[in-house]
């Protein structure tokens, strides 16, 4: 795969990843864009210890444009987009409306009159990943070869962002469907380089550490072995990956795809593991879309090790979940889920797995 880095009109980086090595990427961004001046801030909640990003400039981000005005499609005569080239395989570029970015001025401080509320520039990085130039496609309709290319792109960006100053955790994810909150329908995902370890990851690392101290093994390894032995919630058990509905599933549709070998992040996967993931993932996505005989809205979230802590406690895995609890009903995060983070599922994990099988 050939990698070509260029710059957009406002200075943001764009990187083309081409399946064929002979492709040349020389098109210039002809738009008149002001230089980037991100001003995101983050503040820590004194009651929970969690950081909250505040990015008021994101209010003006692109919202549900018509297909003819899609900023993620290739550029065409008279219609320049975020991608200057007339075609592409996979492309990554810095988000025009980032929640976290490099070069934000300022120093750590506290909120005025609130010394117990630390505040700091939200320095990190936010990237957009376009999986294909075909606006009407989807991740699930990609070829296994293209999915493998996307895995390699995720690995490339994970390694690069792990080395970016201030980044403490890299999160690769895809939002699909208006029910999830998608405002651009072109097949794409995002990558966040957070300047802190996320609350969910901190919890998982703490549980893994406690479990290892008590049992001498990794909790994910034991879960994986038990799920494979039972088979009741397993959807796919391939050579290198197992896809299953977790025994304590929160969402009405939820699947975890876990490698059989403990690795900290996508960059650590072998070629064979990446190939096997491509076919396994496409199988899972096909089942999701057949569940209600229509495209299923979902979030696909990669759980990777933080940059500087807990790497020996991390076990890479992909989590997919949907808010659709039936063909025409949504799962709302109401009082218990949103207020207390106590989840109530309307279906048993065993029922979910049986339907997906």
Secondary structure, 3 states (H helix, E strand, C coil): CEEEEEECCCCCEEEEEECCCCCCCCCCCCCCCCCCCCCCEEEECCCCCCEEEECHHHHHCCCCCCHHHCCCCECECCECCCECCCCCCEEEEECCCCCCCCCCCCCCEEECCEEEEEEEECCCEEEEEECCCCCCCCHHHCCHHHHHHHHHHHHHHHHHHHCCCCCCEEEEEEEECCCCCCCCCCCEEEEEEECCCCHHHHHHHHHHHHHHHHHCCCHHHHHHHHHHHHCCCEEEECCCEEEECCCCCCCCEEEEEEECCCCCCHHHCCHHHHHHHHHHHHHHHHHHHHHCCCCCCEEEEEECCCCCCCCCCCCCEEEEEECEEECCEECCCCHHHHHHCCCCCCCCHHHHHHHHC
